[in-house]
Amino acid sequence: MIQRQVRENWKRPKNINQSLKTEIQINLVPTGEILSASVIKSSGNKAFDESAMSAILKVKSFEGLTMQMQLFDQHFRKFTLVFTPE
């Protein structure tokens, strides 16, 4: 669900390699609102990394993120999203 919402906001940069991968740390509140996001492992391609960050920040709040507080705290309050062109 999270990946789908990010993909819907992603604008693919021109001429990017399919093997690129960037890791972005996301901090959320229980409502799904994004508090912060930062690249923790760059793909080596600035345009790709920036496009992934932009897509995440456009989401602002993940819709449909409902779960028990303990599960949220363990897995979603702070997590890493691995973003690839595929």
PDB file with one MODEL, atoms N, CA, C and O in Angstrom:
MODEL        1
ATOM      1  N   MET A   1       0.814  -1.180   0.000  1.00  0.00           N
ATOM      2  CA  MET A   1       0.000   0.000   0.000  1.00  0.00           C
ATOM      3  C   MET A   1       0.873   1.265   0.000  1.00  0.00           C
ATOM      4  O   MET A   1       0.616   2.202  -0.755  1.00  0.00           O
ATOM      5  N   ILE A   2       1.896   1.279   0.847  1.00  0.00           N
ATOM      6  CA  ILE A   2       2.793   2.436   0.918  1.00  0.00           C
ATOM      7  C   ILE A   2       3.526   2.605  -0.407  1.00  0.00           C
ATOM      8  O   ILE A   2       3.593   3.703  -0.959  1.00  0.00           O
ATOM      9  N   GLN A   3       4.071   1.508  -0.906  1.00  0.00           N
ATOM     10  CA  GLN A   3       4.812   1.580  -2.171  1.00  0.00           C
ATOM     11  C   GLN A   3       3.904   2.038  -3.314  1.00  0.00           C
ATOM     12  O   GLN A   3       4.326   2.824  -4.162  1.00  0.00           O
ATOM     13  N   ARG A   4       2.679   1.557  -3.340  1.00  0.00           N
ATOM     14  CA  ARG A   4       1.741   1.954  -4.403  1.00  0.00           C
ATOM     15  C   ARG A   4       1.482   3.457  -4.366  1.00  0.00           C
ATOM     16  O   ARG A   4       1.477   4.116  -5.406  1.00  0.00           O
ATOM     17  N   GLN A   5       1.270   3.995  -3.175  1.00  0.00           N
ATOM     18  CA  GLN A   5       0.989   5.424  -3.054  1.00  0.00           C
ATOM     19  C   GLN A   5       2.197   6.268  -3.470  1.00  0.00           C
ATOM     20  O   GLN A   5       2.033   7.339  -4.054  1.00  0.00           O
ATOM     21  N   VAL A   6       3.401   5.791  -3.171  1.00  0.00           N
ATOM     22  CA  VAL A   6       4.607   6.510  -3.601  1.00  0.00           C
ATOM     23  C   VAL A   6       4.736   6.426  -5.118  1.00  0.00           C
ATOM     24  O   VAL A   6       5.011   7.435  -5.767  1.00  0.00           O
ATOM     25  N   ARG A   7       4.542   5.251  -5.687  1.00  0.00           N
ATOM     26  CA  ARG A   7       4.662   5.066  -7.144  1.00  0.00           C
ATOM     27  C   ARG A   7       3.686   5.963  -7.920  1.00  0.00           C
ATOM     28  O   ARG A   7       4.017   6.475  -8.990  1.00  0.00           O
ATOM     29  N   GLU A   8       2.501   6.143  -7.377  1.00  0.00           N
ATOM     30  CA  GLU A   8       1.502   6.984  -8.047  1.00  0.00           C
ATOM     31  C   GLU A   8       1.957   8.438  -8.155  1.00  0.00           C
ATOM     32  O   GLU A   8       1.461   9.180  -9.003  1.00  0.00           O
ATOM     33  N   ASN A   9       2.886   8.844  -7.311  1.00  0.00           N
ATOM     34  CA  ASN A   9       3.388  10.223  -7.300  1.00  0.00           C
ATOM     35  C   ASN A   9       4.781  10.361  -7.909  1.00  0.00           C
ATOM     36  O   ASN A   9       5.355  11.450  -7.903  1.00  0.00           O
ATOM     37  N   TRP A  10       5.323   9.268  -8.432  1.00  0.00           N
ATOM     38  CA  TRP A  10       6.688   9.275  -8.953  1.00  0.00           C
ATOM     39  C   TRP A  10       6.733   9.710 -10.407  1.00  0.00           C
ATOM     40  O   TRP A  10       5.974   9.216 -11.240  1.00  0.00           O
ATOM     41  N   LYS A  11       7.624  10.634 -10.699  1.00  0.00           N
ATOM     42  CA  LYS A  11       7.901  11.038 -12.075  1.00  0.00           C
ATOM     43  C   LYS A  11       9.268  10.493 -12.440  1.00  0.00           C
ATOM     44  O   LYS A  11      10.292  10.935 -11.921  1.00  0.00           O
ATOM     45  N   ARG A  12       9.264   9.536 -13.333  1.00  0.00           N
ATOM     46  CA  ARG A  12      10.482   8.834 -13.722  1.00  0.00           C
ATOM     47  C   ARG A  12      11.440   9.767 -14.469  1.00  0.00           C
ATOM     48  O   ARG A  12      11.065  10.366 -15.477  1.00  0.00           O
ATOM     49  N   PRO A  13      12.681   9.891 -13.973  1.00  0.00           N
ATOM     50  CA  PRO A  13      13.672  10.683 -14.709  1.00  0.00           C
ATOM     51  C   PRO A  13      14.025  10.003 -16.036  1.00  0.00           C
ATOM     52  O   PRO A  13      13.912   8.784 -16.171  1.00  0.00           O
ATOM     53  N   LYS A  14      14.445  10.792 -16.991  1.00  0.00           N
ATOM     54  CA  LYS A  14      14.826  10.234 -18.293  1.00  0.00           C
ATOM     55  C   LYS A  14      16.140   9.470 -18.185  1.00  0.00           C
ATOM     56  O   LYS A  14      17.026   9.819 -17.406  1.00  0.00           O
ATOM     57  N   ASN A  15      16.235   8.422 -18.989  1.00  0.00           N
ATOM     58  CA  ASN A  15      17.477   7.646 -19.150  1.00  0.00           C
ATOM     59  C   ASN A  15      18.068   7.131 -17.838  1.00  0.00           C
ATOM     60  O   ASN A  15      19.260   7.301 -17.583  1.00  0.00           O
ATOM     61  N   ILE A  16      17.246   6.510 -17.020  1.00  0.00           N
ATOM     62  CA  ILE A  16      17.796   5.937 -15.787  1.00  0.00           C
ATOM     63  C   ILE A  16      17.984   4.436 -15.948  1.00  0.00           C
ATOM     64  O   ILE A  16      17.247   3.769 -16.674  1.00  0.00           O
ATOM     65  N   ASN A  17      18.966   3.940 -15.266  1.00  0.00           N
ATOM     66  CA  ASN A  17      19.307   2.531 -15.278  1.00  0.00           C
ATOM     67  C   ASN A  17      18.303   1.756 -14.425  1.00  0.00           C
ATOM     68  O   ASN A  17      17.957   2.192 -13.327  1.00  0.00           O
ATOM     69  N   GLN A  18      17.839   0.627 -14.914  1.00  0.00           N
ATOM     70  CA  GLN A  18      16.850  -0.191 -14.205  1.00  0.00           C
ATOM     71  C   GLN A  18      17.398  -0.786 -12.910  1.00  0.00           C
ATOM     72  O   GLN A  18      16.623  -1.182 -12.040  1.00  0.00           O
ATOM     73  N   SER A  19      18.724  -0.854 -12.770  1.00  0.00           N
ATOM     74  CA  SER A  19      19.299  -1.492 -11.585  1.00  0.00           C
ATOM     75  C   SER A  19      19.502  -0.523 -10.421  1.00  0.00           C
ATOM     76  O   SER A  19      20.035  -0.916  -9.383  1.00  0.00           O
ATOM     77  N   LEU A  20      19.088   0.733 -10.575  1.00  0.00           N
ATOM     78  CA  LEU A  20      19.254   1.704  -9.500  1.00  0.00           C
ATOM     79  C   LEU A  20      18.399   1.338  -8.284  1.00  0.00           C
ATOM     80  O   LEU A  20      17.323   0.754  -8.409  1.00  0.00           O
ATOM     81  N   LYS A  21      18.910   1.698  -7.112  1.00  0.00           N
ATOM     82  CA  LYS A  21      18.173   1.444  -5.874  1.00  0.00           C
ATOM     83  C   LYS A  21      18.603   2.494  -4.856  1.00  0.00           C
ATOM     84  O   LYS A  21      19.796   2.715  -4.650  1.00  0.00           O
ATOM     85  N   THR A  22      17.647   3.124  -4.235  1.00  0.00           N
ATOM     86  CA  THR A  22      17.931   4.063  -3.155  1.00  0.00           C
ATOM     87  C   THR A  22      17.128   3.651  -1.931  1.00  0.00           C
ATOM     88  O   THR A  22      16.025   3.117  -2.049  1.00  0.00           O
ATOM     89  N   GLU A  23      17.685   3.901  -0.770  1.00  0.00           N
ATOM     90  CA  GLU A  23      17.002   3.573   0.475  1.00  0.00           C
ATOM     91  C   GLU A  23      16.673   4.879   1.197  1.00  0.00           C
ATOM     92  O   GLU A  23      17.539   5.724   1.423  1.00  0.00           O
ATOM     93  N   ILE A  24      15.403   5.015   1.547  1.00  0.00           N
ATOM     94  CA  ILE A  24      14.920   6.239   2.178  1.00  0.00           C
ATOM     95  C   ILE A  24      14.273   5.898   3.508  1.00  0.00           C
ATOM     96  O   ILE A  24      13.378   5.057   3.586  1.00  0.00           O
ATOM     97  N   GLN A  25      14.742   6.565   4.548  1.00  0.00           N
ATOM     98  CA  GLN A  25      14.152   6.370   5.876  1.00  0.00           C
ATOM     99  C   GLN A  25      12.977   7.318   6.029  1.00  0.00           C
ATOM    100  O   GLN A  25      13.089   8.516   5.770  1.00  0.00           O
ATOM    101  N   ILE A  26      11.849   6.768   6.451  1.00  0.00           N
ATOM    102  CA  ILE A  26      10.619   7.540   6.614  1.00  0.00           C
ATOM    103  C   ILE A  26      10.175   7.454   8.064  1.00  0.00           C
ATOM    104  O   ILE A  26      10.170   6.378   8.663  1.00  0.00           O
ATOM    105  N   ASN A  27       9.803   8.594   8.618  1.00  0.00           N
ATOM    106  CA  ASN A  27       9.258   8.662   9.977  1.00  0.00           C
ATOM    107  C   ASN A  27       7.800   9.085   9.878  1.00  0.00           C
ATOM    108  O   ASN A  27       7.476  10.100   9.261  1.00  0.00           O
ATOM    109  N   LEU A  28       6.922   8.294  10.496  1.00  0.00           N
ATOM    110  CA  LEU A  28       5.478   8.536  10.434  1.00  0.00           C
ATOM    111  C   LEU A  28       4.879   8.739  11.818  1.00  0.00           C
ATOM    112  O   LEU A  28       5.481   8.386  12.832  1.00  0.00           O
ATOM    113  N   VAL A  29       3.693   9.310  11.838  1.00  0.00           N
ATOM    114  CA  VAL A  29       2.844   9.312  13.029  1.00  0.00           C
ATOM    115  C   VAL A  29       1.724   8.307  12.754  1.00  0.00           C
ATOM    116  O   VAL A  29       1.510   7.944  11.598  1.00  0.00           O
ATOM    117  N   PRO A  30       1.008   7.851  13.778  1.00  0.00           N
ATOM    118  CA  PRO A  30      -0.014   6.817  13.589  1.00  0.00           C
ATOM    119  C   PRO A  30      -1.098   7.133  12.557  1.00  0.00           C
ATOM    120  O   PRO A  30      -1.722   6.212  12.030  1.00  0.00           O
ATOM    121  N   THR A  31      -1.334   8.393  12.261  1.00  0.00           N
ATOM    122  CA  THR A  31      -2.332   8.739  11.250  1.00  0.00           C
ATOM    123  C   THR A  31      -1.826   8.487   9.831  1.00  0.00           C
ATOM    124  O   THR A  31      -2.592   8.583   8.872  1.00  0.00           O
ATOM    125  N   GLY A  32      -0.524   8.161   9.691  1.00  0.00           N
ATOM    126  CA  GLY A  32       0.066   7.943   8.378  1.00  0.00           C
ATOM    127  C   GLY A  32       0.783   9.159   7.829  1.00  0.00           C
ATOM    128  O   GLY A  32       1.389   9.103   6.759  1.00  0.00           O
ATOM    129  N   GLU A  33       0.712  10.266   8.568  1.00  0.00           N
ATOM    130  CA  GLU A  33       1.375  11.500   8.127  1.00  0.00           C
ATOM    131  C   GLU A  33       2.893  11.344   8.195  1.00  0.00           C
ATOM    132  O   GLU A  33       3.434  10.822   9.169  1.00  0.00           O
ATOM    133  N   ILE A  34       3.567  11.806   7.145  1.00  0.00           N
ATOM    134  CA  ILE A  34       5.018  11.725   7.077  1.00  0.00           C
ATOM    135  C   ILE A  34       5.624  12.894   7.855  1.00  0.00           C
ATOM    136  O   ILE A  34       5.376  14.059   7.543  1.00  0.00           O
ATOM    137  N   LEU A  35       6.415  12.563   8.864  1.00  0.00           N
ATOM    138  CA  LEU A  35       7.105  13.597   9.635  1.00  0.00           C
ATOM    139  C   LEU A  35       8.399  14.013   8.938  1.00  0.00           C
ATOM    140  O   LEU A  35       8.735  15.196   8.869  1.00  0.00           O
ATOM    141  N   SER A  36       9.118  13.008   8.420  1.00  0.00           N
ATOM    142  CA  SER A  36      10.374  13.291   7.726  1.00  0.00           C
ATOM    143  C   SER A  36      10.743  12.118   6.828  1.00  0.00           C
ATOM    144  O   SER A  36      10.274  10.993   7.001  1.00  0.00           O
ATOM    145  N   ALA A  37      11.596  12.426   5.871  1.00  0.00           N
ATOM    146  CA  ALA A  37      12.131  11.397   4.974  1.00  0.00           C
ATOM    147  C   ALA A  37      13.524  11.837   4.579  1.00  0.00           C
ATOM    148  O   ALA A  37      13.761  13.015   4.312  1.00  0.00           O
ATOM    149  N   SER A  38      14.456  10.874   4.543  1.00  0.00           N
ATOM    150  CA  SER A  38      15.824  11.199   4.150  1.00  0.00           C
ATOM    151  C   SER A  38      16.478   9.998   3.479  1.00  0.00           C
ATOM    152  O   SER A  38      16.212   8.847   3.827  1.00  0.00           O
ATOM    153  N   VAL A  39      17.334  10.291   2.516  1.00  0.00           N
ATOM    154  CA  VAL A  39      18.071   9.233   1.815  1.00  0.00           C
ATOM    155  C   VAL A  39      19.143   8.723   2.767  1.00  0.00           C
ATOM    156  O   VAL A  39      19.970   9.494   3.255  1.00  0.00           O
ATOM    157  N   ILE A  40      19.124   7.424   3.027  1.00  0.00           N
ATOM    158  CA  ILE A  40      20.155   6.842   3.891  1.00  0.00           C
ATOM    159  C   ILE A  40      21.165   6.033   3.077  1.00  0.00           C
ATOM    160  O   ILE A  40      22.265   5.746   3.549  1.00  0.00           O
ATOM    161  N   LYS A  41      20.783   5.668   1.846  1.00  0.00           N
ATOM    162  CA  LYS A  41      21.722   5.004   0.945  1.00  0.00           C
ATOM    163  C   LYS A  41      21.383   5.444  -0.476  1.00  0.00           C
ATOM    164  O   LYS A  41      20.342   5.085  -1.026  1.00  0.00           O
ATOM    165  N   SER A  42      22.274   6.220  -1.045  1.00  0.00           N
ATOM    166  CA  SER A  42      22.050   6.766  -2.381  1.00  0.00           C
ATOM    167  C   SER A  42      22.230   5.700  -3.457  1.00  0.00           C
ATOM    168  O   SER A  42      22.966   4.728  -3.283  1.00  0.00           O
ATOM    169  N   SER A  43      21.544   5.910  -4.561  1.00  0.00           N
ATOM    170  CA  SER A  43      21.704   5.035  -5.727  1.00  0.00           C
ATOM    171  C   SER A  43      22.962   5.411  -6.504  1.00  0.00           C
ATOM    172  O   SER A  43      23.446   4.639  -7.332  1.00  0.00           O
ATOM    173  N   GLY A  44      23.483   6.605  -6.227  1.00  0.00           N
ATOM    174  CA  GLY A  44      24.607   7.119  -7.004  1.00  0.00           C
ATOM    175  C   GLY A  44      24.144   7.997  -8.144  1.00  0.00           C
ATOM    176  O   GLY A  44      24.956   8.595  -8.850  1.00  0.00           O
ATOM    177  N   ASN A  45      22.836   8.074  -8.324  1.00  0.00           N
ATOM    178  CA  ASN A  45      22.253   8.896  -9.382  1.00  0.00           C
ATOM    179  C   ASN A  45      21.377   9.954  -8.695  1.00  0.00           C
ATOM    180  O   ASN A  45      20.299   9.647  -8.187  1.00  0.00           O
ATOM    181  N   LYS A  46      21.852  11.182  -8.690  1.00  0.00           N
ATOM    182  CA  LYS A  46      21.171  12.259  -7.966  1.00  0.00           C
ATOM    183  C   LYS A  46      19.736  12.470  -8.447  1.00  0.00           C
ATOM    184  O   LYS A  46      18.834  12.658  -7.631  1.00  0.00           O
ATOM    185  N   ALA A  47      19.518  12.441  -9.755  1.00  0.00           N
ATOM    186  CA  ALA A  47      18.175  12.663 -10.305  1.00  0.00           C
ATOM    187  C   ALA A  47      17.213  11.574  -9.830  1.00  0.00           C
ATOM    188  O   ALA A  47      16.065  11.867  -9.497  1.00  0.00           O
ATOM    189  N   PHE A  48      17.667  10.332  -9.796  1.00  0.00           N
ATOM    190  CA  PHE A  48      16.821   9.231  -9.340  1.00  0.00           C
ATOM    191  C   PHE A  48      16.486   9.386  -7.858  1.00  0.00           C
ATOM    192  O   PHE A  48      15.327   9.272  -7.462  1.00  0.00           O
ATOM    193  N   ASP A  49      17.520   9.650  -7.035  1.00  0.00           N
ATOM    194  CA  ASP A  49      17.294   9.821  -5.595  1.00  0.00           C
ATOM    195  C   ASP A  49      16.307  10.961  -5.328  1.00  0.00           C
ATOM    196  O   ASP A  49      15.397  10.825  -4.511  1.00  0.00           O
ATOM    197  N   GLU A  50      16.493  12.070  -6.018  1.00  0.00           N
ATOM    198  CA  GLU A  50      15.605  13.226  -5.823  1.00  0.00           C
ATOM    199  C   GLU A  50      14.184  12.930  -6.283  1.00  0.00           C
ATOM    200  O   GLU A  50      13.225  13.402  -5.673  1.00  0.00           O
ATOM    201  N   SER A  51      14.039  12.152  -7.354  1.00  0.00           N
ATOM    202  CA  SER A  51      12.692  11.822  -7.830  1.00  0.00           C
ATOM    203  C   SER A  51      11.971  10.919  -6.822  1.00  0.00           C
ATOM    204  O   SER A  51      10.764  11.051  -6.622  1.00  0.00           O
ATOM    205  N   ALA A  52      12.705  10.009  -6.195  1.00  0.00           N
ATOM    206  CA  ALA A  52      12.112   9.137  -5.177  1.00  0.00           C
ATOM    207  C   ALA A  52      11.687   9.950  -3.956  1.00  0.00           C
ATOM    208  O   ALA A  52      10.585   9.767  -3.438  1.00  0.00           O
ATOM    209  N   MET A  53      12.560  10.848  -3.498  1.00  0.00           N
ATOM    210  CA  MET A  53      12.229  11.703  -2.354  1.00  0.00           C
ATOM    211  C   MET A  53      11.020  12.578  -2.669  1.00  0.00           C
ATOM    212  O   MET A  53      10.129  12.738  -1.834  1.00  0.00           O
ATOM    213  N   SER A  54      10.992  13.129  -3.850  1.00  0.00           N
ATOM    214  CA  SER A  54       9.877  13.988  -4.258  1.00  0.00           C
ATOM    215  C   SER A  54       8.558  13.213  -4.230  1.00  0.00           C
ATOM    216  O   SER A  54       7.542  13.730  -3.766  1.00  0.00           O
ATOM    217  N   ALA A  55       8.574  11.990  -4.719  1.00  0.00           N
ATOM    218  CA  ALA A  55       7.364  11.160  -4.736  1.00  0.00           C
ATOM    219  C   ALA A  55       6.867  10.904  -3.318  1.00  0.00           C
ATOM    220  O   ALA A  55       5.664  10.955  -3.060  1.00  0.00           O
ATOM    221  N   ILE A  56       7.783  10.629  -2.404  1.00  0.00           N
ATOM    222  CA  ILE A  56       7.399  10.382  -1.008  1.00  0.00           C
ATOM    223  C   ILE A  56       6.806  11.643  -0.384  1.00  0.00           C
ATOM    224  O   ILE A  56       5.770  11.586   0.277  1.00  0.00           O
ATOM    225  N   LEU A  57       7.458  12.761  -0.594  1.00  0.00           N
ATOM    226  CA  LEU A  57       6.988  14.015   0.007  1.00  0.00           C
ATOM    227  C   LEU A  57       5.659  14.482  -0.576  1.00  0.00           C
ATOM    228  O   LEU A  57       4.904  15.180   0.101  1.00  0.00           O
ATOM    229  N   LYS A  58       5.360  14.110  -1.814  1.00  0.00           N
ATOM    230  CA  LYS A  58       4.065  14.456  -2.408  1.00  0.00           C
ATOM    231  C   LYS A  58       2.928  13.703  -1.739  1.00  0.00           C
ATOM    232  O   LYS A  58       1.801  14.195  -1.694  1.00  0.00           O
ATOM    233  N   VAL A  59       3.213  12.517  -1.220  1.00  0.00           N
ATOM    234  CA  VAL A  59       2.180  11.719  -0.552  1.00  0.00           C
ATOM    235  C   VAL A  59       1.673  12.452   0.692  1.00  0.00           C
ATOM    236  O   VAL A  59       0.465  12.501   0.928  1.00  0.00           O
ATOM    237  N   LYS A  60       2.560  13.009   1.470  1.00  0.00           N
ATOM    238  CA  LYS A  60       2.268  13.743   2.715  1.00  0.00           C
ATOM    239  C   LYS A  60       1.723  12.848   3.814  1.00  0.00           C
ATOM    240  O   LYS A  60       2.199  12.905   4.948  1.00  0.00           O
ATOM    241  N   SER A  61       0.729  12.018   3.498  1.00  0.00           N
ATOM    242  CA  SER A  61       0.127  11.130   4.482  1.00  0.00           C
ATOM    243  C   SER A  61      -0.347   9.865   3.776  1.00  0.00           C
ATOM    244  O   SER A  61      -1.073   9.938   2.784  1.00  0.00           O
ATOM    245  N   PHE A  62       0.064   8.702   4.287  1.00  0.00           N
ATOM    246  CA  PHE A  62      -0.338   7.440   3.682  1.00  0.00           C
ATOM    247  C   PHE A  62      -1.774   7.109   4.077  1.00  0.00           C
ATOM    248  O   PHE A  62      -2.093   7.010   5.262  1.00  0.00           O
ATOM    249  N   GLU A  63      -2.622   6.942   3.092  1.00  0.00           N
ATOM    250  CA  GLU A  63      -4.034   6.614   3.312  1.00  0.00           C
ATOM    251  C   GLU A  63      -4.192   5.130   3.627  1.00  0.00           C
ATOM    252  O   GLU A  63      -3.510   4.289   3.042  1.00  0.00           O
ATOM    253  N   GLY A  64      -5.085   4.816   4.542  1.00  0.00           N
ATOM    254  CA  GLY A  64      -5.414   3.420   4.842  1.00  0.00           C
ATOM    255  C   GLY A  64      -4.438   2.726   5.764  1.00  0.00           C
ATOM    256  O   GLY A  64      -4.447   1.499   5.863  1.00  0.00           O
ATOM    257  N   LEU A  65      -3.606   3.476   6.432  1.00  0.00           N
ATOM    258  CA  LEU A  65      -2.617   2.889   7.336  1.00  0.00           C
ATOM    259  C   LEU A  65      -3.246   2.734   8.720  1.00  0.00           C
ATOM    260  O   LEU A  65      -3.063   3.576   9.599  1.00  0.00           O
ATOM    261  N   THR A  66      -3.984   1.650   8.894  1.00  0.00           N
ATOM    262  CA  THR A  66      -4.632   1.394  10.179  1.00  0.00           C
ATOM    263  C   THR A  66      -4.169   0.054  10.720  1.00  0.00           C
ATOM    264  O   THR A  66      -4.227  -0.961  10.026  1.00  0.00           O
ATOM    265  N   MET A  67      -3.714   0.055  11.955  1.00  0.00           N
ATOM    266  CA  MET A  67      -3.228  -1.163  12.603  1.00  0.00           C
ATOM    267  C   MET A  67      -3.104  -0.908  14.095  1.00  0.00           C
ATOM    268  O   MET A  67      -3.250   0.223  14.559  1.00  0.00           O
ATOM    269  N   GLN A  68      -2.837  -1.955  14.827  1.00  0.00           N
ATOM    270  CA  GLN A  68      -2.638  -1.821  16.266  1.00  0.00           C
ATOM    271  C   GLN A  68      -1.410  -0.964  16.525  1.00  0.00           C
ATOM    272  O   GLN A  68      -0.445  -1.010  15.762  1.00  0.00           O
ATOM    273  N   MET A  69      -1.441  -0.189  17.589  1.00  0.00           N
ATOM    274  CA  MET A  69      -0.350   0.727  17.912  1.00  0.00           C
ATOM    275  C   MET A  69       0.980  -0.001  18.086  1.00  0.00           C
ATOM    276  O   MET A  69       2.019   0.500  17.655  1.00  0.00           O
ATOM    277  N   GLN A  70       0.958  -1.163  18.704  1.00  0.00           N
ATOM    278  CA  GLN A  70       2.199  -1.912  18.913  1.00  0.00           C
ATOM    279  C   GLN A  70       2.833  -2.294  17.575  1.00  0.00           C
ATOM    280  O   GLN A  70       4.047  -2.173  17.411  1.00  0.00           O
ATOM    281  N   LEU A  71       2.032  -2.749  16.630  1.00  0.00           N
ATOM    282  CA  LEU A  71       2.538  -3.101  15.302  1.00  0.00           C
ATOM    283  C   LEU A  71       3.083  -1.863  14.588  1.00  0.00           C
ATOM    284  O   LEU A  71       4.140  -1.913  13.960  1.00  0.00           O
ATOM    285  N   PHE A  72       2.352  -0.757  14.690  1.00  0.00           N
ATOM    286  CA  PHE A  72       2.816   0.484  14.074  1.00  0.00           C
ATOM    287  C   PHE A  72       4.164   0.899  14.662  1.00  0.00           C
ATOM    288  O   PHE A  72       5.098   1.211  13.924  1.00  0.00           O
ATOM    289  N   ASP A  73       4.260   0.901  15.994  1.00  0.00           N
ATOM    290  CA  ASP A  73       5.502   1.312  16.645  1.00  0.00           C
ATOM    291  C   ASP A  73       6.684   0.418  16.254  1.00  0.00           C
ATOM    292  O   ASP A  73       7.801   0.911  16.093  1.00  0.00           O
ATOM    293  N   GLN A  74       6.452  -0.872  16.104  1.00  0.00           N
ATOM    294  CA  GLN A  74       7.523  -1.809  15.775  1.00  0.00           C
ATOM    295  C   GLN A  74       7.981  -1.716  14.317  1.00  0.00           C
ATOM    296  O   GLN A  74       9.161  -1.910  14.026  1.00  0.00           O
ATOM    297  N   HIS A  75       7.056  -1.423  13.406  1.00  0.00           N
ATOM    298  CA  HIS A  75       7.395  -1.547  11.988  1.00  0.00           C
ATOM    299  C   HIS A  75       7.219  -0.295  11.136  1.00  0.00           C
ATOM    300  O   HIS A  75       7.809  -0.211  10.058  1.00  0.00           O
ATOM    301  N   PHE A  76       6.439   0.669  11.577  1.00  0.00           N
ATOM    302  CA  PHE A  76       6.121   1.777  10.683  1.00  0.00           C
ATOM    303  C   PHE A  76       6.397   3.173  11.223  1.00  0.00           C
ATOM    304  O   PHE A  76       6.390   4.133  10.452  1.00  0.00           O
ATOM    305  N   ARG A  77       6.634   3.314  12.494  1.00  0.00           N
ATOM    306  CA  ARG A  77       6.937   4.657  13.012  1.00  0.00           C
ATOM    307  C   ARG A  77       8.198   5.187  12.330  1.00  0.00           C
ATOM    308  O   ARG A  77       8.276   6.363  11.975  1.00  0.00           O
ATOM    309  N   LYS A  78       9.176   4.311  12.152  1.00  0.00           N
ATOM    310  CA  LYS A  78      10.420   4.644  11.464  1.00  0.00           C
ATOM    311  C   LYS A  78      10.806   3.409  10.655  1.00  0.00           C
ATOM    312  O   LYS A  78      11.079   2.350  11.220  1.00  0.00           O
ATOM    313  N   PHE A  79      10.828   3.549   9.326  1.00  0.00           N
ATOM    314  CA  PHE A  79      11.146   2.399   8.490  1.00  0.00           C
ATOM    315  C   PHE A  79      11.916   2.843   7.249  1.00  0.00           C
ATOM    316  O   PHE A  79      11.969   4.029   6.922  1.00  0.00           O
ATOM    317  N   THR A  80      12.504   1.878   6.574  1.00  0.00           N
ATOM    318  CA  THR A  80      13.270   2.151   5.361  1.00  0.00           C
ATOM    319  C   THR A  80      12.491   1.645   4.158  1.00  0.00           C
ATOM    320  O   THR A  80      12.084   0.485   4.102  1.00  0.00           O
ATOM    321  N   LEU A  81      12.293   2.541   3.195  1.00  0.00           N
ATOM    322  CA  LEU A  81      11.648   2.195   1.925  1.00  0.00           C
ATOM    323  C   LEU A  81      12.760   2.033   0.893  1.00  0.00           C
ATOM    324  O   LEU A  81      13.536   2.960   0.660  1.00  0.00           O
ATOM    325  N   VAL A  82      12.835   0.859   0.280  1.00  0.00           N
ATOM    326  CA  VAL A  82      13.793   0.608  -0.787  1.00  0.00           C
ATOM    327  C   VAL A  82      13.079   0.923  -2.081  1.00  0.00           C
ATOM    328  O   VAL A  82      12.074   0.294  -2.414  1.00  0.00           O
ATOM    329  N   PHE A  83      13.600   1.904  -2.816  1.00  0.00           N
ATOM    330  CA  PHE A  83      12.941   2.394  -4.023  1.00  0.00           C
ATOM    331  C   PHE A  83      13.767   2.003  -5.246  1.00  0.00           C
ATOM    332  O   PHE A  83      14.961   2.291  -5.319  1.00  0.00           O
ATOM    333  N   THR A  84      13.114   1.342  -6.205  1.00  0.00           N
ATOM    334  CA  THR A  84      13.748   0.942  -7.460  1.00  0.00           C
ATOM    335  C   THR A  84      12.866   1.412  -8.627  1.00  0.00           C
ATOM    336  O   THR A  84      11.685   1.695  -8.426  1.00  0.00           O
ATOM    337  N   PRO A  85      13.427   1.499  -9.845  1.00  0.00           N
ATOM    338  CA  PRO A  85      12.631   1.946 -10.988  1.00  0.00           C
ATOM    339  C   PRO A  85      11.539   0.976 -11.415  1.00  0.00           C
ATOM    340  O   PRO A  85      10.627   1.361 -12.146  1.00  0.00           O
ATOM    341  N   GLU A  86      11.612  -0.248 -10.982  1.00  0.00           N
ATOM    342  CA  GLU A  86      10.641  -1.268 -11.425  1.00  0.00           C
ATOM    343  C   GLU A  86       9.372  -1.252 -10.629  1.00  0.00           C
ATOM    344  O   GLU A  86       8.470  -2.049 -10.888  1.00  0.00           O
TER     345      GLU A  86
ENDMDL
END
